[in-house]
Amino acid sequence: TRMRLKIPLTLAIIPALMIRVGENLFTIPLANVEETLHIELSDTTTIEGTEVIHLRGQTLPIFHLSSLFNIESTSTEDGTAFVVVVNTGGQQVGFAVDELNRLRALGVVYCTMS
């Protein structure tokens, strides 16, 4: 018996923003990034258990990636944070990160089976 598996590969180059949380590096597709901010943590408030910041008349929820991924943060000692504002399905949220590293082109390989 012979079985043949044909796997076409497609390579996409996606511009991405590289960020650091603790000692870990992550990338966020640039198409989803609206802007980046450097905020004072004292400027945040809590509404219904969610940390928010008021930005240009809008309330922006802030989520600390260190808490979401259970990673020890290294940058909250000075009372500031970098925030990456992303658009997710028409709603904006902010992700607090330790450091904004750089823009880079990320190669993504798509595989399909037939």
Secondary structure, DSSP 8 states (H G I E B T S, - for coil): --------EEEEEEEEEEEEETTEEEEEEGGGEEEEEEEEGGG-EEETTEEEEEETTEEEEEEEHHHHTT---SSGGGSEEEEEEEEETTEEEEEEESEEEEEEEEEEEEE---
